Amino acid sequence: MRSSNGSCRPGLTPFAGFPDMPVTRLLRGPRTTVQTSWAVICAALALEAEIVERQFEREAWESGAADLSDFIGRAARDGCRGIVSFGLAGGLSPSLRSGDIVVGSEIIGQRESNPTDDLWSAWLLSAIPTAVYGPVAGVDQPILADISRRELWRRSGALVADMESHIVARLATAHALRFVALRVVVDAAGCNVPQVALACASSCGETSGWRLSRLLLGRPSDTLDVIRLCADWRPARKALLLCSNVLLASVHAVEL
């Protein structure tokens, strides 16, 4: 459960695989804007939100799919004109490495595909020359096995996969909001994502180093993969910081 201010309540049991509601953080802004229109940034992990909170304000909401749709609907009536899927993603294309930035061209879900906003996406690409433009796969469960990633890449053509973008894309369509996806590769296509890396996070996006250490005692064979994943986080964090700064400028530039 979550408290009304969006933080985890004491005693929360960490999830064992994937969160029941992938989007756990909402931010609005920019903080310093005097515009009547603004954007909502959707993130899953606390470490993603901590980066984007430098430019955008944290919103309080009750976690849940219906609550999220209601919140976005109220935000749209209150002047929100855009919504962003922001954060980390798993690599599907073998050409991508940790720290690479993807601006989504469309979000491919299990049953539908939703395009992103052309003008906003083009502005992001011009501001981040190294970014790659292409489809993002929205999945309901983490894809851990390399063979499963290769299959999804071949089937969908998506460059990366995450667990939030398809949800955010549906909300954008439902509420007639401009939508972009700005994702950073943390684990490349050939990487192993150990189960303990997922199990050390809670359903509200908080990660626990203490729990990770405890889990590794029971699965010491995962240690090397965890070390590699931690090393991959360094370039990914640097890229997220860049994306956050560019996102701030984009909200002003495209005049939502």
N, C-alpha and C positions, 0 to 999 in steps of 0.2 A: 504493500500500500504506500501511498504518497500523501504527504501533508498538503494543506492548501497553498503553501508557499512554494511547492514544487520540490521540496527536499525529501529525502528518505526518512521514514519514521524509524526510531530505534527498534532493533530486533528484526529488521528485514532479513528474510532468508535469501541468500544469493541464488540466482537462477542456475540451473544445471543444463546449459545448452544454448538457450536463446531467450531473450526477454519476451514477456507476454505482450508488450506494447513497444515496438522499436523506437518510436519518437518519444523521448523523455524530457527534452529541453526545448523551450520556445523562447526566442528573443525577438525584440522589436527595435526598430530604429531606422536611421542612426541616432545615437544619443544626442548629438548636437544639432540635429536638423530643425529648421523652422518651417519645413514644408508641411502641407496639410496631408500629404500622402506619405506612406511609409511601407516597410516590408517586414515580414515575419521570417525569421531564420529557424529552421527545424534541425535539431541535432539529436543524436542518440546517446552519446557518451559524455560524461562530465568533463573529460579532458578536451573534447571538441568544443563544448560550450564555454569552458574557461578561456579558450583562445578568442572566440568570437565575442565574448562579453566585454572585451576591451573597447569595442565600438558599438555594441548593441546592448540594450537593456534586457535583463532577465524578466520573463513573464511568469506569473503564478497561474497554475491551472491544475485540475484534477486529471490524473492519467486515465486514459481509456479512449477507444476509438470514437465512440459517440461523443464524449466530452471534447475531444480534439476537433471534431467537425463543428460542433456548436461554437467552440472558441474561435475557430477560423471564420465562421459565419459572422459572429459579432465583430471580429476584427475588420472584416470587409465592410461592414456597415459603418465602422468607426474611422474609416479612411485608409485601411490597408489596401494596397494595390498590387502587391507582389509577394511571392512566397518562394523560399529557397530551401533546397535539400543540400545541407552542408555537412562535410565530414569525411571520414575515412571510407575506403572501399577495398575490396579484394580484387586483385588483378585476374583477368580472364585472358586477355591478349598476351601472348608470350613476349611481345615487344616492349611491354611496360615494366618499369622497375619501381622500387619503393621511392616515394617522393614525387613521382610523376603526377601531373594534374590533369584531370579530365573534366571538360565542360560537356555536359550531356546534350546530345542532339534530340534524343527521345528516351523515354523510360519504357522498357519492355517488361511487362508483368506477365503473370501466368495466363491471363485471359484477355489482356488488352495492351495497347501501346499508346502512350501519351506524348505528344511533342512538347518541347520546351519553347520558350519565347525566342524568336529569331533575333530580334534587335538586341535584347539584353545579353543573350549568349554571344553574339558577335562582339559586343563591347568587351565582355570578359576575355574573349580570345585575343582581342587587340591589345588589352592591357597585360596579358600573360602570354607572350610570344611562344613560350615553350609548352603551353597547354595543348592537349590533344582533344579534338572534337569528335564525338561518336556516341553510340548508344550505351545506355546504362541498364543493366538487368536488375529488376527489383525482385528479391527472393524472400520467402517467409522463414527460411532456416539457413543457418550458416553452411557454406559449401567448403568443407574441410579437405576433401580428397582431391589431389591433382587431376585424377582422371575425370572426376565430376566437373571440374572447372573447364577442362578441355572440351568436354561434351557440350556444356552450356555455351561456350564460346563458338563452337562450330554450329550449333543449332540456332543461336540467336544473333550472332555477330556482335554482341555486346563487348565493350572493352573492359568493363569492370562490373562488379556486382555489389549491392548493398541491401540492407533490410528496411530502408526507410523511403527511398525515392518513389517507389510505386504508390505508397500511401500518400505522400505529399502531392504527387502528380494528380491523384484522384481528387484530393481536396481542392487543388487549384482549378481543376475542371468544374467541379461542383459549385464553386463560388466565383467563377469567372475572374480568377486572379492570374496575373502574369507569373510565369514559373520558370526557374532555372535550377539546374543541378550542378554543383561545384564539388567535386570529389577528389580525394587524394589517395593514391595507392599506398597501402601500408604493407601488405603481403603480396608479392608478385605471384604470377600464375604457378610457378614451379615450387613454391614454398609450402611446407607443411605447417598447418595451424593446429597446435596441440589442443586437445579438449580442455586441459587445465587452464589455458589462456582464456577460454570462454567462461569456465566455471568460477573464475575468480572475480567476475563482474556480477553486480546485482541487477535486478529487474528495473532499477531506475538509473542505470548507467554508471554507477560508481564502481571503480576497480579497487581491489584490495591486495596490496603486496603481501600482507601477512597471510591471507588465505591462499595466495599463489604458492608461497613457500611451503605451507602446510600440505597443499595438494601435491607438490613435487616430491615430498617425502614418500607419498604413496605411489607416485609414477615417476621415478628418477629417469626413466628412458626419455621423458619429454624435456629434460633440462636443456639439451642442446638446441632444440627447436625454439624453446622459450628465449634463450639467449639471442638467437638469430632474430626473433621477432622484436625483441627489445632494441637491437641494433637498427632494425628497419624503422623503428619509431622515430629515430633522430631526423632523418631526411623528411619523413612524413610530417613531423611537427613543424619543421622549417617551412615546408610548403603550405601547411595550414595557416601559418602566420601571414604568409604572402597573400593567400586567398582571402583571408579576413580583411586585410587592408584594401585589396582590390574591390571586394564586395561593398565595402563602405563607400568608396568612390563611385561605384556603379549605380547605387541607389540614387545619388544626386545626378549623375550624368544622363541616365536614361529617362529621367523625369517621370517616375511612376505615376 
